[in-house]
Amino acid sequence: MNKILIVDDDSNILFLFAEILKMDGYNVVTASTGTKALQLVIHDHFNLLILDIKMPGIHGLEILRRLREKGNKIPIIICSAFEGMKDDFVIKSYEITDYLVKPVDLKVLSESVKKTLERNVE
């Protein structure tokens, strides 16, 4: 079963995304801080990371930077309210899989997750 980590400081988004993806049959873990997300990714295996950018403490771009600098190639879908960052060079340089703008259409989220995991079959 594919294991997905969802990282967002908004508890409502965490709950909603987790419930939708659990109904799709995925094993879902959530984190509300960047610090917790990094700990989880370092100590456990995930098939996909769904990541918000703007969070207190360690934000999403810093998580991306740290993971990629360590050679971690986990597929990442960014879900952010910052539509203008979708085409940002820095974000593209981190080889993200998809960029979804909040508020996220849950059907689009499910489809993006499915396509990402199908492309990255281990």
PyRosetta script that sets phi, psi and omega in degrees:
from pyrosetta import init, pose_from_sequence

init()
pose = pose_from_sequence("MNKILIVDDDSNILFLFAEILKMDGYNVVTASTGTKALQLVIHDHFNLLILDIKMPGIHGLEILRRLREKGNKIPIIICSAFEGMKDDFVIKSYEITDYLVKPVDLKVLSESVKKTLERNVE")
pose.set_psi(1, 133.9)
pose.set_omega(1, 178.7)
pose.set_phi(2, -69.4)
pose.set_psi(2, 137.4)
pose.set_omega(2, -178.7)
pose.set_phi(3, -110.4)
pose.set_psi(3, 125.9)
pose.set_omega(3, -175.1)
pose.set_phi(4, -119.0)
pose.set_psi(4, 134.7)
pose.set_omega(4, 173.3)
pose.set_phi(5, -106.1)
pose.set_psi(5, 124.6)
pose.set_omega(5, 177.2)
pose.set_phi(6, -108.4)
pose.set_psi(6, 128.1)
pose.set_omega(6, -178.4)
pose.set_phi(7, -123.7)
pose.set_psi(7, 118.0)
pose.set_omega(7, 178.8)
pose.set_phi(8, -161.0)
pose.set_psi(8, 142.1)
pose.set_omega(8, 179.4)
pose.set_phi(9, -83.7)
pose.set_psi(9, -3.9)
pose.set_omega(9, 177.7)
pose.set_phi(10, -94.9)
pose.set_psi(10, 111.4)
pose.set_omega(10, -176.1)
pose.set_phi(11, -62.6)
pose.set_psi(11, -31.2)
pose.set_omega(11, 178.2)
pose.set_phi(12, -66.3)
pose.set_psi(12, -41.2)
pose.set_omega(12, 178.2)
pose.set_phi(13, -66.5)
pose.set_psi(13, -43.9)
pose.set_omega(13, 178.0)
pose.set_phi(14, -55.7)
pose.set_psi(14, -48.8)
pose.set_omega(14, -178.2)
pose.set_phi(15, -62.3)
pose.set_psi(15, -48.3)
pose.set_omega(15, -177.2)
pose.set_phi(16, -63.0)
pose.set_psi(16, -50.8)
pose.set_omega(16, 179.3)
pose.set_phi(17, -60.2)
pose.set_psi(17, -43.6)
pose.set_omega(17, -179.3)
pose.set_phi(18, -61.9)
pose.set_psi(18, -45.1)
pose.set_omega(18, -178.9)
pose.set_phi(19, -63.5)
pose.set_psi(19, -44.0)
pose.set_omega(19, 180.0)
pose.set_phi(20, -61.7)
pose.set_psi(20, -46.0)
pose.set_omega(20, -176.5)
pose.set_phi(21, -72.9)
pose.set_psi(21, -30.6)
pose.set_omega(21, 174.1)
pose.set_phi(22, -65.5)
pose.set_psi(22, -40.1)
pose.set_omega(22, 177.9)
pose.set_phi(23, -64.0)
pose.set_psi(23, -27.1)
pose.set_omega(23, 176.8)
pose.set_phi(24, -80.5)
pose.set_psi(24, -2.6)
pose.set_omega(24, 174.7)
pose.set_phi(25, 97.2)
pose.set_psi(25, 15.0)
pose.set_omega(25, -179.2)
pose.set_phi(26, -96.6)
pose.set_psi(26, 152.6)
pose.set_omega(26, 171.4)
pose.set_phi(27, -85.1)
pose.set_psi(27, 119.1)
pose.set_omega(27, -172.2)
pose.set_phi(28, -118.9)
pose.set_psi(28, 134.3)
pose.set_omega(28, 174.0)
pose.set_phi(29, -122.6)
pose.set_psi(29, 143.9)
pose.set_omega(29, 179.9)
pose.set_phi(30, -122.3)
pose.set_psi(30, 154.3)
pose.set_omega(30, 174.3)
pose.set_phi(31, -142.3)
pose.set_psi(31, 138.6)
pose.set_omega(31, -178.0)
pose.set_phi(32, -102.0)
pose.set_psi(32, 0.3)
pose.set_omega(32, 177.4)
pose.set_phi(33, -136.6)
pose.set_psi(33, 154.6)
pose.set_omega(33, 176.8)
pose.set_phi(34, -65.3)
pose.set_psi(34, -35.9)
pose.set_omega(34, 179.4)
pose.set_phi(35, -61.0)
pose.set_psi(35, -47.7)
pose.set_omega(35, 179.3)
pose.set_phi(36, -63.8)
pose.set_psi(36, -40.1)
pose.set_omega(36, 180.0)
pose.set_phi(37, -60.9)
pose.set_psi(37, -46.2)
pose.set_omega(37, 179.3)
pose.set_phi(38, -61.7)
pose.set_psi(38, -41.4)
pose.set_omega(38, 177.7)
pose.set_phi(39, -60.3)
pose.set_psi(39, -45.0)
pose.set_omega(39, -179.3)
pose.set_phi(40, -63.8)
pose.set_psi(40, -45.5)
pose.set_omega(40, -177.5)
pose.set_phi(41, -65.8)
pose.set_psi(41, -35.6)
pose.set_omega(41, -179.7)
pose.set_phi(42, -70.7)
pose.set_psi(42, -35.5)
pose.set_omega(42, -173.4)
pose.set_phi(43, -101.7)
pose.set_psi(43, -0.5)
pose.set_omega(43, -177.5)
pose.set_phi(44, -145.2)
pose.set_psi(44, 165.5)
pose.set_omega(44, 178.7)
pose.set_phi(45, -103.0)
pose.set_psi(45, 129.6)
pose.set_omega(45, 174.9)
pose.set_phi(46, -126.0)
pose.set_psi(46, 146.6)
pose.set_omega(46, 177.3)
pose.set_phi(47, -87.4)
pose.set_psi(47, -17.1)
pose.set_omega(47, -176.2)
pose.set_phi(48, -159.5)
pose.set_psi(48, 144.9)
pose.set_omega(48, 175.3)
pose.set_phi(49, -121.4)
pose.set_psi(49, 125.3)
pose.set_omega(49, 173.9)
pose.set_phi(50, -107.3)
pose.set_psi(50, 121.6)
pose.set_omega(50, -163.9)
pose.set_phi(51, -131.8)
pose.set_psi(51, 131.2)
pose.set_omega(51, 170.7)
pose.set_phi(52, -84.5)
pose.set_psi(52, 156.1)
pose.set_omega(52, 178.9)
pose.set_phi(53, -92.0)
pose.set_psi(53, -55.7)
pose.set_omega(53, -173.6)
pose.set_phi(54, -88.9)
pose.set_psi(54, 108.2)
pose.set_omega(54, 177.3)
pose.set_phi(55, -141.6)
pose.set_psi(55, 154.5)
pose.set_omega(55, 176.5)
pose.set_phi(56, -67.7)
pose.set_psi(56, 153.5)
pose.set_omega(56, -179.3)
pose.set_phi(57, 75.1)
pose.set_psi(57, -125.2)
pose.set_omega(57, 179.3)
pose.set_phi(58, -79.8)
pose.set_psi(58, 115.9)
pose.set_omega(58, -178.2)
pose.set_phi(59, -88.9)
pose.set_psi(59, 172.5)
pose.set_omega(59, -174.4)
pose.set_phi(60, -58.2)
pose.set_psi(60, -39.2)
pose.set_omega(60, 179.9)
pose.set_phi(61, -64.8)
pose.set_psi(61, -35.0)
pose.set_omega(61, 178.1)
pose.set_phi(62, -69.4)
pose.set_psi(62, -38.1)
pose.set_omega(62, 175.6)
pose.set_phi(63, -61.4)
pose.set_psi(63, -47.2)
pose.set_omega(63, 177.7)
pose.set_phi(64, -55.6)
pose.set_psi(64, -49.5)
pose.set_omega(64, -177.8)
pose.set_phi(65, -58.8)
pose.set_psi(65, -48.8)
pose.set_omega(65, -177.6)
pose.set_phi(66, -63.5)
pose.set_psi(66, -43.1)
pose.set_omega(66, 180.0)
pose.set_phi(67, -63.8)
pose.set_psi(67, -47.2)
pose.set_omega(67, -177.4)
pose.set_phi(68, -68.5)
pose.set_psi(68, -36.3)
pose.set_omega(68, 177.4)
pose.set_phi(69, -63.7)
pose.set_psi(69, -28.4)
pose.set_omega(69, 177.6)
pose.set_phi(70, -86.6)
pose.set_psi(70, 2.8)
pose.set_omega(70, 178.9)
pose.set_phi(71, 82.5)
pose.set_psi(71, 10.7)
pose.set_omega(71, 179.4)
pose.set_phi(72, -76.1)
pose.set_psi(72, 118.7)
pose.set_omega(72, -176.4)
pose.set_phi(73, -102.0)
pose.set_psi(73, 19.9)
pose.set_omega(73, 179.9)
pose.set_phi(74, -50.8)
pose.set_psi(74, 133.9)
pose.set_omega(74, 174.6)
pose.set_phi(75, -63.3)
pose.set_psi(75, 137.4)
pose.set_omega(75, -177.3)
pose.set_phi(76, -129.5)
pose.set_psi(76, 129.4)
pose.set_omega(76, 170.8)
pose.set_phi(77, -109.2)
pose.set_psi(77, 123.6)
pose.set_omega(77, 177.0)
pose.set_phi(78, -92.9)
pose.set_psi(78, 133.5)
pose.set_omega(78, 173.5)
pose.set_phi(79, -121.3)
pose.set_psi(79, 108.9)
pose.set_omega(79, -174.4)
pose.set_phi(80, -142.4)
pose.set_psi(80, 152.8)
pose.set_omega(80, 175.4)
pose.set_phi(81, -79.4)
pose.set_psi(81, -10.4)
pose.set_omega(81, -177.5)
pose.set_phi(82, -87.2)
pose.set_psi(82, 83.4)
pose.set_omega(82, -177.8)
pose.set_phi(83, -60.1)
pose.set_psi(83, -36.0)
pose.set_omega(83, -178.1)
pose.set_phi(84, -62.9)
pose.set_psi(84, -20.5)
pose.set_omega(84, -179.2)
pose.set_phi(85, -82.5)
pose.set_psi(85, -8.4)
pose.set_omega(85, -176.5)
pose.set_phi(86, -55.3)
pose.set_psi(86, -37.3)
pose.set_omega(86, -178.1)
pose.set_phi(87, -104.8)
pose.set_psi(87, 13.9)
pose.set_omega(87, -180.0)
pose.set_phi(88, -64.6)
pose.set_psi(88, 135.3)
pose.set_omega(88, -178.3)
pose.set_phi(89, -58.2)
pose.set_psi(89, -41.7)
pose.set_omega(89, -177.9)
pose.set_phi(90, -60.8)
pose.set_psi(90, -45.7)
pose.set_omega(90, 179.9)
pose.set_phi(91, -63.9)
pose.set_psi(91, -44.7)
pose.set_omega(91, 179.5)
pose.set_phi(92, -63.0)
pose.set_psi(92, -32.7)
pose.set_omega(92, -178.6)
pose.set_phi(93, -68.3)
pose.set_psi(93, -18.4)
pose.set_omega(93, 178.8)
pose.set_phi(94, -89.3)
pose.set_psi(94, 7.0)
pose.set_omega(94, 174.7)
pose.set_phi(95, 54.4)
pose.set_psi(95, 55.9)
pose.set_omega(95, 174.6)
pose.set_phi(96, -76.8)
pose.set_psi(96, 159.0)
pose.set_omega(96, -178.2)
pose.set_phi(97, -85.8)
pose.set_psi(97, -39.5)
pose.set_omega(97, -178.4)
pose.set_phi(98, -157.4)
pose.set_psi(98, 159.4)
pose.set_omega(98, 178.3)
pose.set_phi(99, -133.2)
pose.set_psi(99, 112.5)
pose.set_omega(99, -179.6)
pose.set_phi(100, -109.6)
pose.set_psi(100, 135.2)
pose.set_omega(100, -177.3)
pose.set_phi(101, -94.3)
pose.set_psi(101, 130.8)
pose.set_omega(101, 176.5)
pose.set_phi(102, -75.3)
pose.set_psi(102, 145.0)
pose.set_omega(102, -0.5)
pose.set_phi(103, -72.8)
pose.set_psi(103, 132.9)
pose.set_omega(103, -174.7)
pose.set_phi(104, -82.9)
pose.set_psi(104, 131.1)
pose.set_omega(104, 171.8)
pose.set_phi(105, -69.3)
pose.set_psi(105, 120.4)
pose.set_omega(105, -174.3)
pose.set_phi(106, -64.1)
pose.set_psi(106, -30.6)
pose.set_omega(106, 176.1)
pose.set_phi(107, -67.4)
pose.set_psi(107, -40.7)
pose.set_omega(107, 177.5)
pose.set_phi(108, -63.9)
pose.set_psi(108, -41.0)
pose.set_omega(108, 177.2)
pose.set_phi(109, -59.7)
pose.set_psi(109, -49.1)
pose.set_omega(109, 179.8)
pose.set_phi(110, -59.2)
pose.set_psi(110, -42.8)
pose.set_omega(110, -179.9)
pose.set_phi(111, -66.4)
pose.set_psi(111, -41.0)
pose.set_omega(111, 179.7)
pose.set_phi(112, -64.1)
pose.set_psi(112, -42.7)
pose.set_omega(112, 178.4)
pose.set_phi(113, -62.2)
pose.set_psi(113, -47.0)
pose.set_omega(113, -179.2)
pose.set_phi(114, -60.3)
pose.set_psi(114, -47.5)
pose.set_omega(114, -179.8)
pose.set_phi(115, -63.8)
pose.set_psi(115, -41.7)
pose.set_omega(115, 179.5)
pose.set_phi(116, -61.7)
pose.set_psi(116, -46.4)
pose.set_omega(116, -178.3)
pose.set_phi(117, -69.9)
pose.set_psi(117, -33.0)
pose.set_omega(117, 176.0)
pose.set_phi(118, -66.1)
pose.set_psi(118, -36.8)
pose.set_omega(118, 179.4)
pose.set_phi(119, -72.0)
pose.set_psi(119, -25.4)
pose.set_omega(119, -173.5)
pose.set_phi(120, -114.0)
pose.set_psi(120, 40.1)
pose.set_omega(120, 178.6)
pose.set_phi(121, -65.0)
pose.set_psi(121, 129.9)
pose.set_omega(121, -178.8)
pose.set_phi(122, -92.8)
pose.dump_pdb("model.pdb")
